[in-house]
Structures are given as C-alpha cells and as structure tokens.
Amino acid sequence: MSSPLCHSALLTDLYELTMAAAYFDGKFHATASFELFVRALPPQRSFLVAAGLEQALDYLEKVRFEPEDIEYLRRHPVFQHVSAAFFDYLKDFRFNGEVWAMPEGTLVFEEEPLLRVTAPIIEAQIVETFLLSTLTFQTMVASKGARMVDAAQGRGVVEFGSRRAHGAEAGVLAARAAYIAGCSGTSNLEAGRRFGIPTFGTQAHSFVMAYGDEEESFRNFERSFPEHGVLLIDTYDTLAAVDKIIRAGLRPHSVRLDSGDFVELSREVRKRLDQAGLSETKIFASGDLDEFVIADLLARGAQIDAFGVGTALATSKDAPSLSGVYKLVDVDFGQGPAGRAKLSNDKSTYPCRKQVFRMRDSSGRYSGDIVAAEGERCPDGEPLLSCAVRKGKRLSPYSNMQQIQQHAKAELAHLAEPYRRLQNAERYPVRFSRALKENLEQIRNRHIQPVGRRES
Amino acid sequence: MSSPLCHSALLTDLYELTMAAAYFDGKFHATASFELFVRALPPQRSFLVAAGLEQALDYLEKVRFEPEDIEYLRRHPVFQHVSAAFFDYLKDFRFNGEVWAMPEGTLVFEEEPLLRVTAPIIEAQIVETFLLSTLTFQTMVASKGARMVDAAQGRGVVEFGSRRAHGAEAGVLAARAAYIAGCSGTSNLEAGRRFGIPTFGTQAHSFVMAYGDEEESFRNFERSFPEHGVLLIDTYDTLAAVDKIIRAGLRPHSVRLDSGDFVELSREVRKRLDQAGLSETKIFASGDLDEFVIADLLARGAQIDAFGVGTALATSKDAPSLSGVYKLVDVDFGQGPAGRAKLSNDKSTYPCRKQVFRMRDSSGRYSGDIVAAEGERCPDGEPLLSCAVRKGKRLSPYSNMQQIQQHAKAELAHLAEPYRRLQNAERYPVRFSRALKENLEQIRNRHIQPVGRRES
C-alpha cells in the first residue's frame, strides 16, 4: 500500500524494539540472517502460492520512524533505562540489508523459506512483524484461491470478499492475492485502481428492494448498463424474476443467483433464458461458496458460468492463518556466518541460510524439492530463491499482476493431480539436505545439556 | 486509521458504484435506511461485543473520491454509458446522512442492528463495504477476546497476534478490539501510539539464539530492562534456563514459557523461582493459546500469571468471519419511509428502522432484548441505539479506550453465566416486536406471487 500508515516502523511488536535497544546498548554488532517460512500446511492445504512480496519490498524500502513514533517510544515506561543514543539511531533508521525471495506466484511448501533477510541484526529484527503479516496473509489467500479456481474448471471466479475481510486494507490485499491465484478479478475498486486488476460488479438486493417493483429496478439498471448489467434475481422469487426479465424484453449480460438450490434453479433459469433467445445471458452464482461447494455444484450439473466467492476466500475461512515464522538462521560477527537454531520441543528449526531446489520428473512435472544450505549444489534442481534487495536497494522489478498470475498458473500446471486434489491430496516431497541436518545436530549437541528434568 | 488510504471512497465494491450510477442517471431520488447486523452467531459464540464504531464514524466524516479515483471510474468499461454528470457528482461526494449506533463495548446479539444509516440512497449505498468490514472485524475480535479474558479468571491477557493478522492494518485494529474486550494490552506499537492502549513485549528466541550463550543473552537483556525484562526460557531447555537465571543472580520481571507442557513446567519453574527468592518474578505463557487452552491450563493447576494470545485472537481463528450484512429497511421518496424487506430463501430480513431494547431481571442482569420498530415504546427496556451522526456531522464523542473497555466490562458483568459459558451456552433471548412481524408479512404478501415453480 502506498499510504504512510503502511511504512510506519511502529507497525511491529514491542519486543522487536526492546531487543533492538538491548542490542544497541549492549554493543552487539552483528549481521543476522532470518528466514520466513510456514511451519506446517493446514490440514486442508497441500500447497501454497507465494504472494505479498511486492508489499514486503515496498515496506523495506520505505520503513521509517517518524518523530512522533520516536517520541512515543521515548515516553514508554519500558524504555526508561535505554540510552538517548538509541533514539537517535532510530531517527536515521533505514533497512540496508539483503533480501532473497521466491517470486510471487511460486508454489511453496512447508518449512521452505519463501524469503530471507540478511542485515544488521536490529534492522532484520524490526521488520519481522510486518513481513510476516503481509506475506503470510497474501500467501494464505492465494493458496485458497487456487483451490477455488481449480474447482471451477475454467469458469470464472471473482473475489467478492471485501465486506467480510479483516478491515479495508485486508480486503484490498485479499483481492490482489486472489488475482494471483487465478481469479478473474475482484469487486474491490481500490484493488482495481491500485494494482490494475479487473473489477466486476453486479447489483445488490437493496437496488431491487429500493424500487419496490422488481421489473422497474431491472429496466433502470439495464438502461445504465446495457452491455454489462448483471441482474440479481433472488430478492423475492428467482424464477418469477427471470420471467419478468423475459417479458420486459431485457437482454442482461448475466443474471445472478444468490440463494436457493443452485443446481435446480440454474438449470431452470438456463432453460427459460434459452427458450426466450437469451442464450448469451450468463448465469452467475454467489452466496457462501467455497471450493467444495463449487466442485459439488458442477458435479451435480449446475448450469453456472461464473462464481462470486467472498468470505471463504478473503478470510481463507477454513484455515484463516498460516503458521508463518521468521527464524534466525545465522549470525555473523565479522568472521563469517555461524549457524543458529531453535531447539524447543516440536518447534526446532534448521540453521544456516538456505536455497530451495525444485526437481522435475521426465514429463517436466515437479517431483519434489530439496532444501539445502546456501552454496550447496543441486545440479538437477531449479533454485527458487533469488536476490530481490541488495544493500537496501530493490533489484527485482515492480510487479506486473498479469505476469504474476501467469507464473502462478504455470506453476500449478506443473503440479501433478495427486498433489493438487481438493481433498486427500498426497504430500509433496520436501527434504532437507544432509548438511543442514548435520548442522542442526551440532547445535543440538552444544546446547542440550544434561541439566534439570526434561519434560517428556 | 488516519491515513488517506482509509478514507478512499474506492474502498468499496464495484456494485455500490454501478447502483449509484443507475440511481443517479435514473433520477431515483430517495432517502434510504440501511441497518447493519450479524445474521447469526457462529456456533462457538453466545454473544458479541460491538466494536469498530470509531473507525466507521471517522470514515463517514472523511470519505472522498480523489481525482484519480474518479478518473479510474471514468475509464472503467462498465461505466461507458453513464453520464458525465455522475462523475461530477462524485467529485463533491460527501456523507450527509444520519447514523444511529450502539456504543462500542455494548453486547449485541444476532439480527440486532448495531448501526443504522439514513441518507440519500447513493450515499448510504457507497459506504456499505467499508462499514461492514470495519465493524464486523472488530466486533468479531472483541467477542473472541472477551471469551479469553473470561477464561483467564482475572489474570492478564495480552494480544500478540499482529504477525498472523490479515495484514498490518488488521493487526492494529485487532489490538484495539482486543483491548475493548478486556485484554491488558497489545504487542502492537502502532496500536499503542494511535489509541493510547498499553503495550507489552518480551524477547524472541532470536535474541537468545543470537548470543549463542543463553545466560549472556539474559544478562544483556536485563541490563537494558532491569524492571520490565521478560526472559524467554524455552529456546533450548526450559528448566536449565531457569537455573541459569538463578545462578546468574538475575531478577527478571517475568519469564516466558512458549512450548512444552505448561502445567508441569509452570509448576516446576514457580517452585525453582520461589526457592531462589524470586517469588516476585511472574510466569508468562504464550504459544497457540485460546480460551479453551487457557481454561484447561488453569483447571489443571498451571502456575501462570498472564497469557499472551496471538493467532486465535487476532484472526478469531475458530470463527474468522461474522455473517455481517447491511440491509435496506426503508425508502422515503418524500412522503415518509416505506418499509423494505428481502424475502430470499432463509435470508429474509425485517423491514423498518428499528430500536433494540434491553430488559433486566430483578437482580439487574440482562434478561432479554426486544427489537422493535422505531417509535414503538418499550417502557421496561433500555434503548441501545443512539444518534451518532446527524447531517453528516458527528455527535458522539471521540472514543476513550479506557471508557470503552469499562463499558464492555460492565456489560459482560450483567450477562448471566449461562449466556456466557465458553461451551454450550444458553441462547440469549431476542425477540422481534409484533409490529415488525406484521410489516414483514405485508411485504411478503405483496411480492410472492403464485408465478412459476418454487424451489423447495
């Protein structure tokens, strides 16, 4: 987003700043690498579609502490023993680090870094919260959207979820992510203007209700939108509304169903429209749709040409969060990077900067990924992370939404059906290189001491 | 939010603008009333806590079409047949209507209007999407938060969910809503600065890992935060970390558990801290907590003083959307308001502007609500909707977060335990007045004609 709000360095957790102050006052000068990844896929997902990098890079270029931000921190009780020099440092705070990332639209699986930051440790730490929220949110929505587009078997899917999104900004970003996933567009005008993605709209029940007379409302709408009008036909009685459209001689672009039995209704509506010579009029359906409902409707012979999906997509309703984390993987005090790992129960992480390699089978389909330490070679695999920011300057081009959508489409085309099924998909093979496993074991041996009782 | 982004009139669905254009070019001059309500509570909720009004009113005061917004619409293919006068109208677009609303922190139940807009129909329509997203999102989070605060039985609950929120703005608004619900504060600094709510922070695993030596990391942190330091003790081995703190003679404000068996660990950590004379050091727990986990931990004797809750709160994970709708209830062409209702299958709505009355039993507890047509009398009930905006000018005072939190607390105190249980709560009685039911029947009789086949 280009608004000032979205580059405020206060869009972060307090602990990023307490740690920053402790590093600063403790003269802890180090370069650190953090990797952002999703710890585990939700049960209902077999792949993710990376999204949100554009907003992440934009933030990294522009993040600043404004004078009022610093004043707020200075007066905060927790910082009372922190040096004045720290607040001076914040005045000039810039992100000067390096970022490696997967391009938006790339398929990504659990534990695979989709972004890595290498920077002075304070810089790398402060940006954690924003990077996590923007990347995991958009990745989550794009991943959900790809399933809906799959389910629709080539029919259009339009993102309609702004009203149920988690605030206005979430609506705009969800629209963007849905487009990456292959949706035809969105109802969100701000997303249309900002990102250049197609926007679609129909009419609401309120329009039909305002006129009182349904036919009059249809005539009026058609007068303003003779080529693009989508008439909503379920306000009072769906089939009666179709008959009114026919009797009035209207030729709407589409009619929209929003309640009732879509299979039965869509077939009957189609029949009546066709009999009246309105075979070009499309049938659009909306109302609590998700990938399962769409697949079921089509399997049962619904005559629907396009779907509007809202809540389930914009909130990723069945999995409204991803276990996105941002983990320290190495620290460099000037003598080269030393690996770092977290060993907590069930939450251990692999040390060292990594690269993800994607392998293909003889037909060109993706056959599995190898996560390796940076510098390890993998001649058969395609490296997925590339340098996006160097010394704080952005290298990667600004996103072209149509290209990102095409990239995602090509990625999905390379994912075999068993990994892509809506239910009971096979687990895509991701393995970690032996070097990474050995590095983790070394750290484990160093830190786990036979002291105290261990919880089971 | 005070950023320009958040008052763009393009933060809406395209269909709001197509309807606006059709009303404008069709010379449909009417004043309309819309009511915003939640159609049904999610299965896991027995009450809602209204929140988000401040952002809604701020938006209504400031919403504008910027020149580039209008240019975008003018070039949009759907508007090719719309008059130039419509775009001139948008240049001067302001919200000039009237708003009635429940104060933030008020308990609200299904189908009860928490906000009503009465305005020229175009104005009332364009603001729909923003009002829905900001009010239902914050109401959803506040409702979830109140359950967690209940479960914690007086212990502090801090909102930590920014990293998993649906983008940066959602994190800020979730923090605000959580505070309304009774949380002690948030980790989100922007929310702290903007809304004046307390912020809390600890340290991350990365801080401990960066030093390599856990004890050195603790010492360094304590040096910067001698009174407020919260040390994270599960990076490598929780109990060994406690022993290091004790041996090093540190006196942290708190220690934080983030993994492992919290019941067993917290009791053992408490014991060791107490034995070492650190009985003032608190135990803070975080990591995939929700109201059920908190209740269970306390029931099983966990020695935890405060909880940090993230994902489950900031995304309302088990119910990440509310069925918020914004429905036309009357239209006035100058001869007084005429009721409007939607009759779609299972989605019908009551016509007419409404007031919600809350009744009390002899002990002062809330005993049930009556939703009545505006103007109906209910001598025993307290009216919940009051006028917040008149002729586009805000009447209600700017929100004081502490007062809103107090109001929510008082509201919850009046809700009897059966309606407030985490599971299997009783359904709070809400009934609609006879006048409303009769109005709905009249409209039904007028619109449902015996034409065509009805779906079952």
Interface residues (C-beta under 8 A of the other chain):
Chain A: M1 S2 S3 P4 L5 C6 S8 L10 L11 T12 D13 L14 Y15 E16 L17 T18 M19 A21 A22 Y23 D25 G26 F28 A30 A32 F34 E68 D69 Y72 L73 H76 P77 V78 Q80 H81 V82 I121 Q125 E128 T129 F130 L132 S133 T134 T136 F137 F160 S162 R163 R164 A165 H166 G167 A168 E169 A170 G171 V172 L173 A174 S187 N188 L189 E190 G192 R193 T199 F200 G201 T202 Q203 A204 H205 S206 F207 M209 A210 Y211 G212 E214 N220 F221 R223 S224 F225 P226 E227 H228 D234 T235 Y236 D237 T238 L239 A240 V242 D243 D258 S259 G260 D261 E264 L265 E268 T311 T315 S316 K317 P320 S321 L322 G324 Y326 K327 L328 V331 A338 R340 A341 K342 L343 S344 N345 D346 K347 H447 I448 Q449 V451 G452 R453 R454 E455 S456
Chain B: M1 S2 S3 P4 L5 C6 S8 L10 L11 T12 D13 L14 Y15 E16 L17 T18 M19 A21 A22 Y23 D25 G26 F28 A30 A32 F34 E68 D69 Y72 L73 H76 P77 V78 Q80 H81 V82 I121 Q125 E128 T129 F130 L132 S133 T134 T136 F137 F160 S162 R163 R164 A165 H166 G167 A168 E169 A170 G171 V172 L173 A174 S187 N188 L189 E190 G192 R193 T199 F200 G201 T202 Q203 A204 H205 S206 F207 M209 A210 Y211 G212 E214 N220 F221 R223 S224 F225 P226 E227 H228 D234 T235 Y236 D237 T238 L239 A240 V242 D243 D258 S259 G260 D261 E264 L265 E268 T311 T315 S316 K317 P320 S321 L322 G324 Y326 K327 L328 V331 A338 R340 A341 K342 L343 S344 N345 D346 K347 H447 I448 Q449 V451 G452 R453 R454 E455 S456
